Amino acid sequence: MPVLPGAEPYRHEGGEVGVLLCHGFTGSPQSLRPWAEYLAERGLTVSLPLLPGHGTRWEDMQVTGWQDWYAEVERELRVLLERCERVFVFGLSMGGALALRLAAKHGDAISGLVLVNPGNKVHGLAAHALPVARHLIPSTKGIASDIAKPGSKELGYDRVPLHAAHSLRRFFRLVDAELPQVTQPLVVLHSPQDHVVPPADSARVLSRVSSTDVREVLLEQSYHVATLDHDADRIFEESHTFIGRLAPSVGKEGTATGG
């Protein structure tokens, strides 16, 4: 299946500091494209991959699982690590969980994390029905485009494939167990009004990681896809400031040279 217009992966060759951005479940790179371009314009090397099964039609996602999604971001991370002196990983929603697992597994190779409304658990009674329900019905109502800003829309599926949702639930459990292995500097930006991932997920992440350099930011004006919402500029600026603090070469004359 051809990739939907706007859902294509994005890459930019910049300086010696790289950023890997991970999009969310049933979403696409479109949700993070403005963030990626903001960083690219400031001289960073940027990678925003399209996760397997995403960006085409929801049926394509039925045959993928967390191992596929994680393998893709890990592959992109390795490319950045070969190319750059320092690498940061950013993520939205499930992308936040992918970022956390990369951090747990790769340790000091990753210089820091920025997470926006990171997912940690599949909530509600439906979650407990997934192991059986996925064999009876193929999909349920979509979760895309939870955005407060009028006229802003996320390019994502209008259905949630239940085989994939079951895999996501297993992945969240795996990542939750690995959170104490996360030691990198961390910024968590989350929306008090989020209709997809409750604030409890961010609180859980913050309470279980071993990071000591931690910043929590509330996105009061945005819903779940905050990277396309009223607080988008704040997210972009906070993340760039964070990188600049940990990799001081960033921001000098607008380029990232050295590390």
PyMOL commands that set and color helices and strands:
alter all, ss='L'
color gray80, all
select helices_A, chain A and resi 29-31+33-41+58-61+66-83+94-109+125-133+162-181+199-208+226-228+232-246
alter helices_A, ss='H'
color red, helices_A
select strands_A, chain A and resi 10-12+17-22+45-48+86-92+112-116+139-141+159-161+186-190+214-218+250-252+255-256
alter strands_A, ss='S'
color yellow, strands_A
deselect
rebuild
show_as cartoon
